[in-house]
């Protein structure tokens, strides 16, 4: 693995571990603590030993909010990856292998979901439920992620199903279910994993955009998007509260793309399992 790819992978590992174990990081402050109310800090402070990245316009520690804000991006992106890989990957591999009427019906349903505006669906669900929390956002985004994974898995399954070892398995009378589980699905997995990393980058950008527009988790819960939105009011006074979460967003998305491209280039088609 090239050094630059390792650095990107290291950044992703740091973000994931920081988000998961944020409560255990020594010296990391409460992301919602407003020090100016108690006279312990001021608003829009520059970086210092007390606040390594400074404070925002509510005197909250920026570093703490970036670390805790990564949880939102991680939960949404992982939900999309899991739902897409499990549901979309299985459906795509199934229809790419069996084809026929099953393929036509399922792909027609996928096309309908792809044609429906995702933002409209998200706003509809949020309005009907009357709440805008992480569970709702993650579930809707995860549901909308299933069709793209289905298409990727179907295209891969169509190619794999024409390979010699699949044809040999058919010739010796192996059951279709066995071929699907032991031959088609494992050979679709490398492509799905490479696509998952690239798609996770898109999901993180989507969540950041929704948070910036006020459609994601509600304050004071920290997320990178609502941090940027809150900081834009005082850009002429202090630009750093907007710069730091923006850099975290850019580095994370870029690292996901780099690692995903590396996996895509280095993946190899498995040999026959039978």
N, C-alpha and C positions, 0 to 999 in steps of 0.2 A: 504494500500500500504506500503510495507517495506521501512524503512528509506533509504537504499541504492538506491532503485528505485526512491524515491523522490529526492534524490540528483542528480541522472542522469537526471530526468525530469527537475529539476531546471537548470541544465547546458544547456539543450536544449532550455529551455525558454529564458535563458540569451543570448544564441547565436542568436536565432531568433530575439529577440527584439534589440540586439546590431546591427545586420545586417540591420534591417529595419530603426532604428532611429539613425544610426551612425552619421548623420549630426547634430543631436541635442544633442549629448553627450558632456557635458561641459569639456573643456580642451583637447579633443581628437584632435590631430594634423592632418594636411593634409597628407594623406598616400603617396603622390607623391612629397612632399616638400623635396628637397635635400639641407640640411642645410650647407654642406661643401662649396657650391658655394657662399654662402653669409657670411661665417665665423661664423655661429651661432651654428654649431655642427660639429662633426668629424665622420668619417666612423668607423664602428665596435666599437661603444662606449658600455661600459658595462651598466647594468641597473642603473638608477639614478632617482632623483626626476623629472628631465625634461623629460627623456625617461624611463618609468617604466620597459620596457623590452629591452632597449638599441636601437641601430641603426644598420642598415644593411651596406653592403659594398658601398652603395650609400648615406649613412647618413640619410636614411628615417626611421621614427619612426616605430618600429616593431609592437608595440601594435596597432597602427592605421591601419597598413596594414593587421593585423590578423582580426580586426573587419570588415574592409571593404572587405577583401577577403572572409569572410563568406557569403557575398551577392552572390558571384558566385556559391558557393556550394549550397546555399539555393535555388536560382533560378533554377539551373539544376535539383536538387533533387525534388523540388516541381512540376516542369513541368513534370518530369517522373511519379511522384505519381498521379497527376491529370489526365494526359493522360492515364496512365495505369488503374487507378481505373474507370474512366468514360467509356473509349472506351473498354478496355480489360475486365473490370468487366461486362459491359452490354453484350458484345459478349459471354463471357464465361457462364453467367447465361442463356442467350438465348439458346445457343446450348445444354447446359446441361439439359435444360427443354424440348425442343422440339425434340432433337435428330434427327435421320433419316438422310436424304440427306443434310439438312442444317448443321447439326453437321459435317458430313464428309467433305463438301466443305470448311467450315470456318476453321476447324482444319487442313486441308491440307494446306491452305494458311498460317496459323500460323506456321506450321512445316517448310515451305519454308523460312519464315522470320527468324526463329530460326537457320536454317542451314546456312544462309548467314552471313559471318563474319562482325560483327558490326563495327569494326575498319576500315575495307575496305570501308564500306558505308560512314562512317564519313569522311574519307580522300577524297572519291570521291565527296561528296557534297561540302566540303570545296574548293576543287580544281576547281569544275565547277563554283561555285559562286565567287571565287577569293577573299574571305574574311573569316576571322576567328573570328567572334564575338560571344557574349553570346547568341543571339537569335538563330543562326544557331546551335551551340552546344546543346542548350537546346532542340530545336525541334527534332534534330536527335536522341538524347538520349531518349527523350520522346517517339518517334515512336518505337524505339527498345525495350521500356519497355512494350509495349502493349501485345506481345505474352505471357510473363510469367504470367501477371495478368489474361489473358484469360484462361490459363490452371488452375490456382488456382480457379478462379470463376467457371469454368466448373466442376471441381472435387467436389466443394462444392454444386453446383446446382444438380448434379447427386444424391448426398446423401439426400439433402433436398427434392427433388421431390418424394422420396419414403416414406417420413414421413406421419403419419396418417392425419395431418390436410390438407396436399396437396391432398391426396387421397379423403378426405371428400369433399374438395372444388370441385374436379372433379365430384364426385358423385352427388352433388346437382346442377350440370349444370353451374357452374361458368365459365365465359369466360377465355380462356387461357391467354389473355392479362392481365386480372385482377389478376389471380393467379401469373403471372410473376412479376407484379409490387408490389403486396401486400404481397406475401408470399416468393417467391424465392429470389428476389433482397435484401430485408431487412435481410434475414438470411445469405446471402453471404457477407454482408457488414462487420461484425466483423472479419471474416477471412481475408478479403481484407485489412482492416486497420492494422491488425497485420503484414501481409505480406508487407504492404507499408512501415512500419517503418524499417523493416529489409532490404527491397530493397533500401530504401533511403540511408542506410549506404553503400550499394554496389555502388550506383550511386556516392556518395561523394568520395569514393575511386577511382572510375573510372575517375571522373573529375580531382582529384588530380594527378593521373597517366598521364592523357592526358596533363595537365598543366606542369608537370615535363618534359615530352617529347617535350614540345613546340607546342602541338596540340590544346590547349584550347585558352582562351582569350589572346590577345596580350598585352605585357608590354606597358606602365607602369601600366595597370590595375592589381590590386592586387588579387591574388588567392593563396591559401595555397600551391598548387603544384608548381607554378612558384617561390614562395618565397624560397622553399626548393631547387629548381634547381639553383637559383641565389646564394644561400648561400654556395653551395657545393664547389664553387671555392676557398673560403677562409676558409675552415674547419680547416686547421692547424693554422690559425691566430685566429679565433673566431668561436666557434661551436654553440653559442647560436642563431644566426639568423636562423639556420636550426632546432634547437631543439624546439623553441617556436611554429612555425606553425605545426611541426610534432606532438607535444603534443595536440594542438587544434584539429588536424585531428583525432588522436587516441581517445581522450576523446569523441568527437562527435560521431564517429562510434560506440564506445563501449556503450555509453549512448543510442543510437538508438536501439542497439541490446537488451540491458537490458529492456528498456521500451516496445519494441515489444514483447519480451518473456513474460513479465508480462501480456500484453493485451491478448496474445494467451492463456495463462493459465487460465485467469479469465473470458474469454468470455463465454457467455451462449447463447444457441440457443433460438431465440425468440419463443414465443407461436404463435398460429394462429391469424391472423388478421381478419379472417372472422368468 
